[in-house]
Structures are given as C-alpha cells and as structure tokens.
Amino acid sequence: MSPLTRPRPGTVLAVLLTGQTMASMDGSIVTVALPSVQHDLGGGGAVLQLVPSAYLLTLGLLNVTGARTGDLIGHRRAFLGGLAAFTLASLLCGLAPAAPVLVAARVAQAAAAALMVPQVFSLIQLRFDGAARKQAIGLYSMVLALGVALGQVIGGLVVGADLFGLTWRPVFLVNVPVGAVLVLVGLRALPQSPPVARRLDLGGVALLTAAMTALIVPLIFGRQYGWPEWAWASLLAGLVLLVVFVRFEGRVVRGGGLPLLDLAVLRPAGVRAALVTCVMVMGCYTAFLFVLTLHLQGDLGFGPLAAGLAFVPYAIGFATLSLTWARLPEGVQSALPVAGPAVFAAGALVVAVFSGDGWPPALTLPVLFLAGAGHAAGYSPLVAQVAAIVGPDRASALSALNSTGPVLASVSAVAGLGGLYLSTGPGFTLAVVAALLVAAALSAAAARAAWRRRTQAVSRTRARSYGGA
C-alpha cells in the first residue's frame, strides 16, 4: 500500500469512535422518548419497557460472540457489516408502525451493535501502539462512558424539537445518514484485517448465551415484579451455567480447539483485579447517573433536558482527563487508577450530603467536574495498562470482556442500587456508591502492586542474566 493510500490513523479512529458513539447513545437516547412512543404507538407497559430493555439484553447476550466473529471474518468486515446492519435497523426503528415492530427492530439494532462494537477496541489494540494507543484508548473510554449521558441530552433535544412533526422517530432516524456516510468512509479508511480463526465454538456460544440470558433477564425485570422466586432461581442458574461455560472452554483449549472466549487473557498478574475495577467503576457511574437523574426530575422538578444538561460538568471533567492523562509522567499514569475512584467516591459523598438541599450550582458544578475526572482516571489508564500487558494476540478476548462488563455492570447497578434508591432515597444510595468506589480503588491498588512485582522480577532476571554474561 502506497503512502497516498495508506489509512490515516486519525480517520481510522474517527470512523471507529463514531460507530461506538452511535451504539452507546442508543442504549439511552430512547428513554426520554418513551412517553411519545406510547402516545403514538400505544401498547402496554410491558411492551414499552422492552423498547429500551431489549437493546441492553441483546447487546449483553451477543457481545462475546460478536468479538469472536471478528476473528472469523476479519475485524474490518465485522465492523462495517455491523455498522451497515445497525443503520438499517435504525431506519426500521424510525419507521415502526407498531410497538411490537419497534421492539423487534431494537433487537436487530442491538444484534448489529454486538457485531460492530467489539471490533472497535480490537482494531485499536491491533492498529495502534505506544502513546498513540494510549490516546486512542482514552478517547474510546470517553465515548463508551459518556454515550449514555449524551444519549439522554440528544434525545431530549430531538424529541423537544419535534422535527418535521415526527416526535420520537428522529431519535432513530438520525443514525441513518450518519451510518451511511460512515460506511462509505470506512470502506476506504479502515485497514484490511485478515481472519485469524476458522470456526466458531458453537458449544461455547450456546452455554454463554444461556448463562447471560439467565443473569440479565432478572436483573432487567426483577425489580419491576418485586423480585419473585423465578428471578432468584434464574440468577442462580446463570452463575452455575457460567461455571459450566468456563470448564467447557478449558476442555476446548485442552483439545486443541479455539474457544469462544480465550480465558488466558485473565492469567497475567493484576489483570483480573484491574478488570474488576473497570466493571465496578462503570457500574457506579451508571448508578450515579440513574440516581441523580431520578432525583433531579422526581424530587427537584427538573425536566428531562435540564436533568441531562446537569451532567455537562461531569462530562467535561471526564473528557478533560481522558484527553490529557496519556501526556502525564509514567508514575502519575500508574497511580491514576487508584486515585480516580477515590476522587469519584468523594464527589458522590458530597452530592449525597447535599442531595436534600436542592441543587446549588456553586457546589455541584465543581464537584461533578471532579467526579467525572475521577471516573476517567479510574478507567481509561487502567484499560490501556491491561491492553499493554495482554498484547494484540488476545485483542478480541479483551474486547469481549471490556464490552460485556459495562453492560452487566449497568443492568446490575440499575437493578440493585436503583431499587435501593427507591427504598431509601438518594443520600444513602450515593453513600453506598462511594463505598463501592473505594473498593474499586483498592482493587486497582492490588493490580498496581502485582504489576510492580512483575516489573521487579523481570528486572532481577535481566540483572542476573547480564551478571552471568
């Protein structure tokens, strides 16, 4: 490939992150449109609940399979195929004549996103290295985390504007021109990525799909139905199936096959603790967003758009840290994942203490800015450090875990901490969020200590080798 036709890294990253933004936003953009959907299409509460829930459920079920599919057909082809299907499904959502059709189109939209989204991190891991990879991962993390809040803001703007008298439909139709242009640019800009696997582990697909279904369904619907016995039985069955899945994958590896999820990605010291921190931080962010949104609208009388705009300082803090941490000294970078959740926890505690006293801007603006910066510090550098340790060979496995973890964290946070908010109010719930963030900081500290021991061991080995020479 000549220098004139070689893909430019900036263009590659722009295509990947725009696709990720579309998928992240569509998990929440429909929330503020649900009253308009119900007025226009009718349908009972159960059907309307499926409009947002079907998306999260399907995405959680298929993320891992989508990541491995990228190895089978090539990450470029998987990303562009998922993007094209996502664009078409968005058109079907926008034109849906009835609520069941909209739910079915949302399932198709999420299935396409599950094929597209894991390729974003895989391609970043494969096509960028060094400082460029750190910057790319910082931007990727920003898009992944802020897409939910951005969806709420844009959803409120679009529905409030009632574009062309279409009320809720433009929240989906806006994806169509963006997606079409992105496919055309991606065909020229994205580098070729040959397949690295020959067959799909269908047994693993079946087991993991069953396990994720058993876990996610009660987390989404259990609170609404008062946590009946079937919900707890389903959660228990999901945990058992996960154990069976792990053992089955080990048997596939021992038999010389290619597993659906290469669990060797978890073997390096500190990786498990680091991924636990990432999941906890993302879950706490979802709970923080959920609790404050309900508090602002339900208790303080904010409208949907005003509640969304209240998180702008948080978004600015997150973006500021995400765009600058890679330029900090290495020692500071390694300390950020420990300090970040602690700062986020402090922000959550301050908001908890003053949640009953209205929403004083002089206090809340800087606190939310710092909380957002703490969130970014506890996530982006940690993902970059894990990516460097794991290496490109297991990019799809890390991408699968990094895509599925936030989905599970989100539905778990809404199910558990959302229910706690409805029972106790914002103050106590945000205090629990702060406690979980402190636990996340401790987990990050354990990962950092493991990596330090690994570095010291490597240094001693090299010193002995040089001494022997």
N, C-alpha and C positions, 0 to 999 in steps of 0.2 A: 504494500500500500504506500503510495507516494505521500510526501508531506502535505500536498494540497488536498488529498482525500482522507488523510488520517483523522479519525474522530477527535474533536476538541474536547478536553476534559470538562470545560465549563458547560458546553452544550449537552454532553452526556449526563452530567449531574442535574442540569435544569430539567431535562426530559424525565429522568427517574424521580426526582423530587416532586415535580408537578403531578405525576401519576400517583405518587404516595399521598400527596395532599388531597387529591380528589377522593381517594379511598378513605382516608382518615376523616375528612369532613362529613362524608355521607353516613357515618355512624351516628352523627348528632344533628345534622342540618334539618332533618325531618321533624325533630322533636317539637319545635315551635310551630310547625305547620299542621300538627295533628288535629287541632280544632277545625281548621279549614278543610282538611281531608274528610273529617266526619260529617261536616255540614254538606260537602259536595257529593260524597260517595255513599254516605250512610254507613251501615254496618254496625255490629255490636262492639262492645268494648274489647272483647277477646280478639276480634279481627284487627282492630286498630292497634292493639298492643303488639300484634305480630309485625306491624309495619316497621318499627324500629328494632324489635327483638329478633326477627327472622334474619336480619342482616348480621347482627353480632353472633348469633348462634351458628349460622352457616360459615362465617369467617373463622370462628373458633374451631369448627369441625375440620375444615379443609386446608388450613394454613400449612400444616406439616406436609400433607400430600402435595400441595402446590409447590413447596420448596423442592421436594424431590423430583417433581415433574420437570423443573428447570434443569436438573442434571440429565434427565432423559432426552429432552428435545432441544436443549440449549437455553441458557438464561435469556438471551435476546429474544428468541422466538416466543418463549413463555411470557415474557413481559409484554411484548407487542400484541400477542394473541389475547392475553388477559385484558389489556387496555382496550382493544377493539371490542371485545365482548362486554366489558364494563360500560363502554359508551353506548352500545346498542341497548343494553339492559336499562340504562338511564333514560333512553328515549322511550322504552316501553313503560317505565315508571311514570314518566311525564304524561303519557297518553292513556294511562289506565282508565277504563270506563267504570270499573267497579273495585271495591276494596279487595276481594279475593285475587283479582288480577294484579293489583298493586303489590300484594304480599308475595305472589309468585314471582313477579319481576324483581322484587327486592332480594329474593333467594338467588335468582340468576345473577343479580348485580354483585352479591357477596361472593358467590362462587367464582366469578370472574376476578374479583379483587383478591381472593385467596390464591389465584394463579399469578396475578401481577405483583402483589406486594412483597412476597419473599424474595423475588428476583432483585428488588431494589438494593437490599443490603448485600446480597450475593455479588452483584455486579460492582458495588462499591468496594467490597473486600477483594475482588479479583482484579479490578482495573485501576485501583489507586493504591499507593503505598506511602510510607513515611508521613511527613507533615501534611501532604495532600489528602491522605486517608483520614487523618485526624480532623481536618477541616470538613471533609465530606460527611463524616460520621456526626460531627457537631450539627451540621445543617439537617441531616437525616433525623437526628433525635429531636430537633426543634420542630420539624414538620410532624413527626409522629406524635409528639406530646401536645402540640398546640392546635392540631387539626380539629380536635373535639370542640375546644372553645371557639375556634374560628368558624366552625360549622354553625354554632348557635348564633353568633353575631350575623353572619351572612344570611342564615335562614330567617332571622328576624327582619333584616333589611329587605330581603326579596319578598317575603310574604306581606310585609307592611307596605311595600311599594305597589303591590297588586299589578304587576307588569302585564300589559295588554288584557287586563281583566281575567287573567288565568289563575289568580290567587296562589295556591300552593304549588302548582305544576312547574313553574320555573326553577324551583329548588333542585329538581332533577334535570330539567331540560338544559340548564346552564352547562352541564357536563358534556353535552353533545358537541357543540362547536369546539370546545377546549380539547376534548378527547380526539376529535377528528384531526385537528391540527397537530396534536401531539403524536398521533400515529404516523402522519406523513413526515414530521421532523425526525421521529425515532427511526424510521426506515433508513434514513440517510445518516443519522448521527451515531446510533448505537453500534458499538463494535461487534463483530461476529463472536459467538461463543459456542464452540462445538459441544455436542453431548459428551458427558463423562460417565454415563451409566446406560445399561442396555435393557434392563427390565425393572418393573415396579414390584415392590414387595406387597403383593395383594393381601396376604395374611396379616401383615402389619397394618395396612390400610383399614381392614375390617375391624381389627381389635382396637386400634386407636380411635376410629370413628365411633365405635360403640362406647368406649370409655369417655370420650369427650361429650357425647350426647348425654350420657348418664350424669355427668358432672354439671354441664352448662344449663340443661333444661330446668332442673330445680333451682339453680342459682338465679335464673331469669324470672321464673314464675312462682317460686316457692313463697316469697313474701306476700304476693298478692292473694294467695289462697291460704294464708295463715300457717304455713309450714306443715302441711299434712304428712301423714306417715309415708306416703309414696315418695315425697321429696327426700326424706332422710334415707329411705331404702335405696333410692336412685343414687344419692351421693356415695353411699357405702359400696354399691355395686360398681360405680365409676372408679373408686380407689382400688378395688380388687382387680378390675379389668386393666388398670394402669400397671399394676404389678405383673399381671399375666403378659401384658404387652412388652414390658422390659425384658422379661425372661425369654419371650419368643424372639425378640430382636437379638438377644445374646446367642440363641440357638442358630439364628440365620447367619450370624458372623462366624460362629464356630464351624458351620457347614460350608464356609467359603462364599456365601451369598452376600448381596448388598442390602443392608437393612433400610427400612423406610426412614428411620432416624438413627444416625450414627452417634450412639451414646458415648463413644470415645471422646467426643468433644468435651465431656464433663470431667475427664481424668486429670488434666493438668491441675496442679495445686492452686487453690484460690478461685478457680473458675466457678465452682458451684456456689460459693459464698457470694461472689460478685453477681451472678445471675439472680440469686435470691434478693440481693439489694435492689437490682434493677426492677424486679417484679414488685417488691414492696413499695418502692418509690412511686412507680406508675399507679399502683392501686391506691396509695394515699392521695395522689394527685386527683384521681377520679373521685374519691370520696370527698376531698376538699372542694372540688368543683360542684359536685352534686349537692352537698350540704349548703354551701353558700348560695347556690342558685335558688334552692327551695327557701332558704331563709330570707334572701333579698326579695323574692316575689311573694312568698306566703306571709311572712311576718312584717316586712318593711314596705310592702306595696309597690315594689319596682315592677315595671313592665318587662316582657321578655328581652327586648332590645337593650333597655337600660341595665338589666342584670348581666347581659352578655358583655356590654361595654365596661362594666365594673371590673372585669378581669384584664382590661388592657394593661394596667401597670404590671400585673403578673406576667403577661405575655412579653412585655418589653424587658423585664428582668431576665426572663428565660432566654430571649433572643440575644440580649447583650452578652450573657455568659457563654452561650453556645457559639457565638461568633468570635470570641476572644480567648477562650481557655487554651486553645492549641498554641498560642503565641507566648504563653506563660512558661517560666522555667520548669524543667522536668520535675524537680522536687515539689513544686507547687501543684503541678498536674496530678501527681500521685496522691497528694493529700486532699484534693478536691472531693473525691467520692465519700470521704469520711466527714469532711466539714459541711458539705452540701446538705445532706439530710438533716444534720443538726440545726443548720440555719433555717431550713424549711420548717422543722419542728418548732423552733422559736416563733416563727411567724404564725403558725397555726395556733400556738398557745396565746399569743397576743390577741388574735382575732377571737379566740374562744372567750377570753376575759372580757372583751368589749362588745361581744355579739349582742348583748342585751341593751346596749346604749345607742342604738341606731347605727349609722354608718358614717362616722366623722372622716371626711376626706383627708384632713391633715395627718391623721394617724394611719388610715387604711392604705393610702397611696404608697408611701414608702415601705410599709410592712409587706404589701403584696408584691412590690418590686423585689424585695429581698427574698421573699418566699419563692418567687419564680426563678431568681438567680440560684438559690439553693437547690431547687429541683434540677436545674440544668447541671449544676456541679455534681450532683449525686447520680447523674445518669449518663450524660454524653461521654465524659472522660473514662468512665468505667467500661462502657461498651467498646470504646476504642482500645483500651488496655486488654480486654478479653479477646478482641479481634486479632490483636498483635500476637498474643500467646497461642491462640488456636491455629492461626495461619489460614491461607487461602484454600488449602486442601479440604477443609471441613466447613467451607463458607456456607453451604446450603443447610447443614445441620445447625449451625449457629443462627442463621437467618430464621430457620423454622422455630427455634426456641425463642428468639427475640421478637418474632411476630405473634406467636401464640401466647407468650407470657403476659403481655399487656392486655390481651383480650380477656384471659382468665382473671387477671387482677382486677380489671374493670367491672366485670359482672359480679365477682366476689365482693368487691368493695360496695357496690350499689346494694347487693343483697344483704350483706351483714351490717355495714355502717349506715346504709340508708335506713334500714329498719331501726337501728339504734337511734338515729336522729328523730324518727317519727315517735319514738317512745320517750326520749329524754331531752330533745331539743339540741340546738347547735353547740352550746358550750361544752357539755360533757363529750359529745361525739368528736369535736375537734381536739379535745384533750387526748382522746384515745388515738386519733390520727397522729398527734405529736408523739405519743409513746411508741407507736409503730415505726415512726421515722427515726427515733432514737435507736430502736432495734436494727433498722436498716443501716444506720451509721456504724453500729458495732459489727454487723456482718461485713461491711466494706472494710473495716479495720482488720478483720480476720483475713480477708482476701489480700490486703496490702501486706500484712505480716508474712503470709505464705509466699508471696512473690519476692519479698525481701530475702527470705531464707533461701529461695531458689536461686536468686542472683548471687548471694554469698557463696552458695555451694558451687555454682559454676565458676566463680572467681577463684575459689580454693583449688578446684580441679585444674584450672588453667595454670595456676601458680605452681602446683606440683609437677605439671607436665613440663613447664619451662625449666623448673629446677632440675628435673631428671635429664633434660636435654643438655 
